[in-house]
Amino acid sequence: MAKKKKATKKKTAKKKTAKKKVAKKKVAKKKATKKKATKKKATKKKAAKKKTAKKKTAKKATKKKATKKKAAKKKTKAKKTKTKRKPNAAFMKPLTPSAELAAIVGSKPLPRTQVVKKLWVYIKKNDLQDSKNRRNINADANLKKVFGKNQVSMFEMTKLVSKHLK
């Protein structure tokens, strides 16, 4: 019987050591997974920091570019105010109106721009714009000689007037 007791004691001791080893392995695995998790978190944090750093540098770069553009725009605005815009010489060339147009505008030679301005003064003075569609001009006796129609659109008007200028 003594042999059986010793054998059972040995078996129980082996079982206990086996259980301890298994427990140690489980603890080691948990520690390893925790280390991996912390490493992953650390790498994620580093990656996030890098991204934010890149974004900050990108924002700084865009801000610098924007300020450079603003400065360039201010310089161009300053240049624009210094030099006045010159009108096209073809528009400013004085032209003599025909007899029909001279009744409205006058007989003196005028540039095209002034002829159109005087036409609009005449149209508004005599209330010749169409009441429903303001783009159309209803011709009176003098304008009918120039236009050749009873009603003309404002865009067509300059085309028809240019035939009466030389």
C-alpha positions as CSV (number, residue, x, y, z in Angstrom):
1,M,0.0,0.0,0.0
2,A,2.8,2.3,0.7
3,K,3.8,2.0,-3.0
4,K,0.3,3.0,-4.1
5,K,0.3,6.1,-1.9
6,K,3.7,7.2,-3.2
7,A,2.6,6.6,-6.8
8,T,-0.6,8.7,-6.3
9,K,1.4,11.4,-4.5
10,K,3.8,11.6,-7.5
11,K,0.8,11.7,-10.0
12,T,-0.8,14.5,-8.1
13,A,2.5,16.4,-7.9
14,K,2.9,15.9,-11.7
15,K,-0.6,17.1,-12.3
16,K,0.0,20.2,-10.1
17,T,3.2,21.1,-11.9
18,A,1.5,20.5,-15.3
19,K,-1.3,22.9,-14.2
20,K,1.2,25.4,-13.0
21,K,3.0,25.2,-16.4
22,V,-0.3,25.7,-18.3
23,A,-1.1,28.6,-16.0
24,K,2.3,30.2,-16.6
25,K,1.9,29.7,-20.4
26,K,-1.5,31.5,-20.2
27,V,-0.1,34.3,-18.3
28,A,2.8,34.6,-20.7
29,K,0.4,34.6,-23.6
30,K,-1.7,37.3,-22.0
31,K,1.4,39.4,-21.4
32,A,2.6,38.9,-25.0
33,T,-0.8,39.9,-26.3
34,K,-0.8,43.0,-24.0
35,K,2.6,43.9,-25.3
36,K,1.5,43.5,-28.9
37,A,-1.6,45.6,-28.2
38,T,0.5,48.3,-26.6
39,K,2.9,48.2,-29.5
40,K,0.0,48.5,-31.9
41,K,-1.4,51.4,-29.9
42,A,2.0,53.1,-29.9
43,T,2.4,52.7,-33.6
44,K,-1.1,54.0,-34.2
45,K,-0.4,57.0,-32.0
46,K,2.9,57.6,-33.9
47,A,1.1,57.3,-37.2
48,A,-1.6,59.7,-36.0
49,K,1.1,62.1,-34.8
50,K,2.8,61.9,-38.1
51,K,-0.5,62.6,-39.9
52,T,-1.3,65.6,-37.8
53,A,2.3,66.9,-38.2
54,K,1.9,66.5,-42.0
55,K,-1.5,68.2,-41.9
56,K,0.0,71.1,-39.9
57,T,2.9,71.5,-42.3
58,A,0.5,71.3,-45.2
59,K,-1.8,74.0,-43.6
60,K,1.2,76.1,-42.9
61,A,2.4,75.7,-46.5
62,T,-1.1,76.6,-47.9
63,K,-1.3,79.6,-45.5
64,K,2.1,80.8,-46.8
65,K,0.9,80.3,-50.4
66,A,-2.3,82.1,-49.7
67,T,-0.5,85.0,-48.1
68,K,1.9,85.2,-51.0
69,K,-1.1,85.2,-53.4
70,K,-2.8,88.0,-51.4
71,A,0.4,90.0,-51.5
72,A,0.7,89.5,-55.2
73,K,-3.0,90.5,-55.7
74,K,-2.4,93.7,-53.7
75,K,0.6,94.5,-55.8
76,T,-1.4,94.0,-59.0
77,K,-4.2,96.2,-57.6
78,A,-1.7,98.9,-56.9
79,K,-0.4,98.6,-60.4
80,K,-4.0,98.8,-61.8
81,T,-4.7,102.0,-60.0
82,K,-1.6,103.6,-61.3
83,T,-2.3,102.9,-65.0
84,K,-5.6,103.8,-66.5
85,R,-7.3,101.5,-69.0
86,K,-6.9,102.8,-72.5
87,P,-9.9,102.5,-74.8
88,N,-9.6,100.8,-78.2
89,A,-8.7,103.4,-80.9
90,A,-11.2,102.0,-83.3
91,F,-14.1,102.9,-80.9
92,M,-12.7,106.4,-80.3
93,K,-12.3,107.3,-84.0
94,P,-14.8,110.1,-84.8
95,L,-17.3,109.0,-87.5
96,T,-19.8,111.2,-89.3
97,P,-23.4,110.1,-89.0
98,S,-25.8,109.9,-91.9
99,A,-28.7,112.4,-92.4
100,E,-31.2,110.1,-90.7
101,L,-29.0,109.5,-87.7
102,A,-27.9,113.2,-87.6
103,A,-31.6,114.0,-86.7
104,I,-31.2,112.1,-83.4
105,V,-27.5,112.4,-82.5
106,G,-26.3,115.6,-84.3
107,S,-24.3,116.2,-87.4
108,K,-20.8,116.5,-85.8
109,P,-18.4,113.6,-86.1
110,L,-18.6,111.4,-83.0
111,P,-17.0,108.2,-81.8
112,R,-19.2,105.1,-81.8
113,T,-19.4,105.1,-78.0
114,Q,-20.8,108.6,-77.9
115,V,-23.3,107.8,-80.7
116,V,-24.7,104.9,-78.7
117,K,-24.8,107.0,-75.5
118,K,-26.8,109.8,-77.3
119,L,-29.1,107.2,-78.8
120,W,-29.9,105.9,-75.3
121,V,-30.5,109.4,-74.0
122,Y,-33.0,109.9,-76.9
123,I,-34.7,106.6,-76.2
124,K,-35.1,107.2,-72.5
125,K,-36.2,110.9,-73.0
126,N,-39.0,109.8,-75.4
127,D,-39.8,106.7,-73.4
128,L,-39.3,104.3,-76.4
129,Q,-38.3,101.2,-74.4
130,D,-41.0,98.5,-74.5
131,S,-42.9,98.3,-71.2
132,K,-43.1,94.5,-71.0
133,N,-39.7,93.6,-72.4
134,R,-37.2,96.4,-71.6
135,R,-34.7,94.9,-74.1
136,N,-36.8,96.0,-77.0
137,I,-37.0,99.5,-78.4
138,N,-40.1,100.8,-80.1
139,A,-39.1,103.0,-82.9
140,D,-40.7,106.5,-83.4
141,A,-40.6,108.3,-86.8
142,N,-36.9,109.3,-86.5
143,L,-35.7,105.9,-85.3
144,K,-37.7,104.0,-87.9
145,K,-35.7,105.7,-90.6
146,V,-32.5,104.5,-88.9
147,F,-33.6,101.0,-87.9
148,G,-36.0,100.2,-90.8
149,K,-38.3,98.4,-88.3
150,N,-41.0,99.2,-85.8
151,Q,-39.3,97.3,-82.9
152,V,-35.6,96.4,-82.4
153,S,-33.7,94.6,-79.6
154,M,-31.0,96.6,-77.8
155,F,-28.4,94.2,-79.1
156,E,-29.5,94.6,-82.7
157,M,-29.6,98.4,-82.4
158,T,-25.8,98.9,-82.5
159,K,-25.5,96.7,-85.6
160,L,-28.2,98.8,-87.4
161,V,-26.7,102.1,-86.3
162,S,-23.2,101.2,-87.6
163,K,-24.6,101.2,-91.1
164,H,-25.3,104.9,-90.7
165,L,-21.8,105.8,-89.6
166,K,-18.9,106.6,-92.0
